[in-house]
């Protein structure tokens, strides 16, 4: 049986332009892991990753959707950016940072060619990073829009 969601995610796994964006996200945020993920109601699949912290995910790998913040982003359509998990009342007891051991997190929604929710552009790091500044957020938004433009040409 064909797995079209996974096939769609893997079709982006060697895209040089997406890799360049992920490298830029790591540079902008000073975080060690960045990814584009295909996120559905049931699944979280890594499309492409840059992993400088040995987080251990590769393209095509899946996380249990219930263990991700990306599922909440899918439901609400809003970005989530956390400088210091331990200092953020909303996130300090959330199961996801505790499970995966990150202190900083950024994830932005990505829309597919038809305008529906495709997934997320996300970054994590085990150290706290200051990423909620206006310039950093604007740069991350530009990166998310660039990924959307790539999806429009590759999947549209």
C-alpha positions as CSV (number, residue, x, y, z in Angstrom):
1,X,0.0,0.0,0.0
2,X,1.3,3.4,-1.0
3,X,2.2,5.8,1.8
4,X,1.6,9.1,0.0
5,X,2.3,11.3,3.1
6,X,5.7,9.7,3.7
7,X,6.5,9.8,0.0
8,X,5.6,13.5,-0.1
9,X,7.9,14.2,2.9
10,X,10.8,12.2,1.4
11,X,10.5,13.9,-1.9
12,X,11.9,17.0,-0.1
13,X,14.7,15.2,1.7
14,X,17.5,16.1,-0.7
15,X,16.3,19.6,-1.7
16,X,19.4,21.9,-1.6
17,X,17.3,25.0,-1.2
18,X,15.5,23.6,1.8
19,X,18.8,22.5,3.3
20,X,20.1,26.0,2.8
21,X,17.1,27.5,4.7
22,X,17.6,25.0,7.5
23,X,21.3,26.0,7.8
24,X,20.2,29.6,7.9
25,X,17.6,28.9,10.6
26,X,20.4,27.3,12.7
27,X,22.6,30.4,12.1
28,X,19.8,32.9,12.9
29,X,18.7,31.1,16.1
30,X,22.1,29.7,17.2
31,X,20.2,26.4,17.6
32,X,21.7,23.0,16.7
33,X,18.7,21.3,15.0
34,X,16.3,22.5,12.4
35,X,13.8,20.6,10.3
36,X,10.9,20.9,7.9
37,X,8.3,18.4,9.0
38,X,5.2,17.1,7.3
39,X,2.5,17.2,10.0
40,X,-1.0,15.7,9.7
41,X,-3.6,14.9,12.3
42,X,-2.0,11.5,12.8
43,X,1.7,11.9,11.9
44,X,4.9,13.9,12.2
45,X,7.4,13.0,9.5
46,X,10.8,14.7,9.0
47,X,11.2,16.0,5.5
48,X,14.7,17.3,5.8
49,X,16.9,18.0,8.8
50,X,20.1,19.8,9.9
51,X,21.3,18.1,13.1
52,X,24.4,19.5,14.8
53,X,23.4,18.3,18.2
54,X,22.9,14.6,17.5
55,X,19.2,14.8,18.1
56,X,19.0,11.7,16.0
57,X,16.3,12.4,13.4
58,X,16.8,11.7,9.7
59,X,14.5,12.4,6.7
60,X,11.6,10.0,6.8
61,X,11.8,9.5,10.5
62,X,8.6,9.9,12.5
63,X,7.7,11.1,15.9
64,X,4.5,10.3,17.7
65,X,2.3,13.2,16.9
66,X,1.0,13.4,20.5
67,X,4.6,14.1,21.7
68,X,5.1,17.2,19.5
69,X,4.3,20.8,19.8
70,X,3.9,20.8,16.0
71,X,0.5,19.1,16.5
72,X,-0.6,22.2,18.5
73,X,0.7,24.4,15.7
74,X,-1.3,22.4,13.2
75,X,-4.5,22.8,15.3
76,X,-4.0,26.6,16.0
77,X,-2.1,27.7,12.9
78,X,0.2,29.9,15.1
79,X,3.9,29.9,15.6
80,X,5.4,28.8,18.9
81,X,8.7,30.4,20.0
82,X,10.3,29.7,23.4
83,X,13.6,31.3,24.6
84,X,14.0,29.4,27.9
85,X,11.6,26.5,28.6
86,X,12.5,26.6,32.3
87,X,11.5,30.2,32.6
88,X,8.3,30.1,30.5
89,X,5.2,29.4,32.7
90,X,3.3,28.1,29.8
91,X,5.9,25.6,28.7
92,X,8.1,24.6,31.7
93,X,5.9,21.6,32.6
94,X,4.8,20.7,29.1
95,X,5.6,17.1,28.3
96,X,7.3,17.8,24.9
97,X,10.4,19.8,26.2
98,X,10.8,17.3,29.1
99,X,10.6,14.3,26.7
100,X,13.0,15.6,24.1
101,X,15.3,17.6,26.4
102,X,15.3,21.0,24.7
103,X,15.4,24.4,26.3
104,X,14.8,26.6,23.2
105,X,12.2,26.0,20.5
106,X,10.9,27.7,17.4
107,X,8.3,26.3,15.1
108,X,6.3,28.1,12.4
109,X,3.4,26.8,10.3
110,X,4.1,26.0,6.6
111,X,1.2,25.9,4.1
112,X,1.1,23.7,1.1
113,X,0.5,24.7,-2.5
114,X,-3.3,24.5,-2.0
115,X,-3.2,26.8,1.1
116,X,-3.8,24.0,3.6
117,X,-1.6,23.2,6.5
118,X,1.5,21.2,5.3
119,X,3.7,21.1,8.4
120,X,6.3,23.1,10.2
121,X,9.7,24.7,10.0
122,X,11.1,24.0,13.5
123,X,14.3,24.4,15.5
124,X,15.4,23.1,18.9
125,X,18.4,23.3,21.1
126,X,19.3,21.8,24.5
127,X,20.6,25.2,25.6
128,X,18.5,28.3,26.1
129,X,18.6,30.8,23.2
130,X,17.2,34.2,22.8
131,X,15.0,34.0,19.7
132,X,11.9,36.0,20.5
133,X,13.4,39.3,19.3
134,X,11.7,41.1,16.5
135,X,14.6,40.7,14.0
136,X,14.9,37.0,14.7
137,X,11.2,36.4,14.4
138,X,11.0,38.3,11.1
139,X,14.0,36.3,9.7
140,X,12.2,33.0,10.7
141,X,9.0,34.1,9.1
142,X,10.9,34.9,5.9
143,X,12.5,31.4,6.0
144,X,9.0,29.8,6.5
145,X,7.7,31.7,3.4
146,X,10.7,30.6,1.4
147,X,9.9,26.9,2.3
148,X,6.3,27.5,1.3
149,X,7.5,28.9,-2.1
150,X,9.6,25.8,-2.6
151,X,6.6,23.6,-1.8
152,X,4.5,25.5,-4.3
153,X,7.0,24.6,-7.1
154,X,7.9,21.1,-6.0
155,X,4.5,19.8,-4.9
156,X,2.1,22.2,-6.7
